[in-house]
């Protein structure tokens, strides 16, 4: 019984760590190298920068590299970005 409890705790801990740091395979699938610096700028003032960066990179890849300039607003510059997943792009 102790072995099952230990395995369960270890599994939950591993899942928590993976959710916090993100899966390296997903990070490695970034197709557009220009998305990272654009999104770093976009997410520089976010209260959740890791989550903002992941979402922004996904939007950037989907919208052919278009990311609105600056850390806030300006979504009208990139209509695809503004409409992607109904406003879920930062």
N, C-alpha and C positions, 0 to 999 in steps of 0.2 A: 504494500500500500504506500509506503514511503517513497518508493521508486516512481510510482505513478504521480504522486504529488510533486515530486522534484521535476519530473518531465513536464508536467503541466505548467509549473511556474517558469521553467526555462523557456518553453514555447511561447508563453505570454510575454515574457521579457524580450525575446527575440522579435516578436511581432511589433512590440512597442518601439524598439530601437529602429527597425526597418521603417516604420511609419514616420519617425522623427527625422531620420537622415535621408530618406528617399532611397529608392532602389537604384543602384548604380547603372543597371542596364537601361533604365528609363532615361537617366541623365545622359547616357552615351548616345542616345538616338537623336540628339539635337542635329538637325539637318542644315540649318543656316547659321554659320559662324557669326554673322552680323547681329543675330538676335540677342546673344548674351550681353554685349555692352549696351545695346539699346534698352534691354529690360532691366539691367542693373541701374541705369539712370532712372528709368520709369519707376522702379520699386524702391528708390533710395530713401524715400520718406514714409514708406509703408509701415504700419504697426505690426505686420506679419511679413517680413521681407522674404523668407524662404518660400512661403506659400504664394506670395505675389510673383516671385521670380519664376516658379514652376508654371503658373497659369499664364503669365506673360509670354514665356518661351513657347508654350503650346499655341497661343494665339498668334504669335509672330510667325511660327512655322506654317500655320494654316493660312495666314493672310499674306503669304509671300514676302515676309520681311517687313511689313508695315507695322510700326509701333508709333503711337503718338509721342511727340517730343515732350520732355519734362515729366515731373513726377505726378502731375494731376491734370485732369480734364483733357482738353484738346482732342477728344475722340473723333470729332468731325473730320480731322485730317485723314484718318484711316477708317472709312465706313465699314470695311470687313471686320476690323478689330472691334469697332463699336457694337456690331451686331452679333459677333461670335458668342454663341451660347447665351444669348439674350442678356448681354451686359455683364457677364461673369469675368470678362477680361479687365484687368486693373487699369 
